[in-house]
């Protein structure tokens, strides 16, 4: 996952999948709110990555940030969600993957 300034959403998002995935990788693209301190304890890998941002600090290359997050994943399969998503019925994830 990549995110920036998602303090109002990030905990619900991560908690909705935490017990059903082997690893959570989050790349923060330069949050100025409490996103890092809220997300870090819920992630297996957390990194602040701003090389994808322009001089104004706004993200300019989403694919660079996304690819950075994929490069940190250590499993064969990845699932992508946005920071404002909440996965409902996530207990079905293992069955779907089987």
Residue pairs with C-beta under 8 A, 6 or more apart in sequence:
1 13
1 24
1 25
1 26
1 27
1 69
1 80
1 81
1 82
1 83
2 26
2 27
2 28
2 29
2 62
2 65
2 66
2 68
2 69
2 83
3 10
3 26
3 27
3 28
3 29
3 31
3 35
3 39
3 82
3 83
4 28
4 29
4 30
4 31
4 35
4 59
5 31
5 32
5 33
5 35
6 13
6 31
6 33
6 35
6 39
6 83
6 84
7 31
7 33
7 34
7 35
7 38
9 83
9 84
10 35
10 38
10 39
10 42
10 83
11 38
11 39
11 42
12 86
13 81
13 82
13 83
13 84
13 85
13 86
13 87
14 24
14 26
14 39
14 42
14 43
15 42
16 85
16 86
16 87
16 88
16 90
17 24
17 79
17 81
17 87
17 90
17 93
18 24
18 42
19 90
20 90
20 91
20 93
20 94
21 79
21 93
22 75
23 44
23 45
23 73
23 74
23 75
24 42
24 43
24 44
24 45
25 43
25 44
25 45
25 46
25 69
25 72
25 73
26 39
26 43
26 45
26 46
26 47
26 69
27 47
27 48
27 49
27 65
27 68
27 69
27 72
28 35
28 36
28 39
28 46
28 47
28 48
28 49
29 48
29 49
29 50
29 52
29 53
29 59
29 65
30 48
30 50
30 53
30 57
30 59
31 48
36 46
36 48
39 46
40 46
45 72
45 73
47 68
47 72
49 65
49 68
50 57
51 64
51 68
52 59
52 60
52 61
52 62
52 64
52 65
52 68
53 59
53 60
54 60
59 65
66 80
70 78
77 97
79 93
81 87
87 93
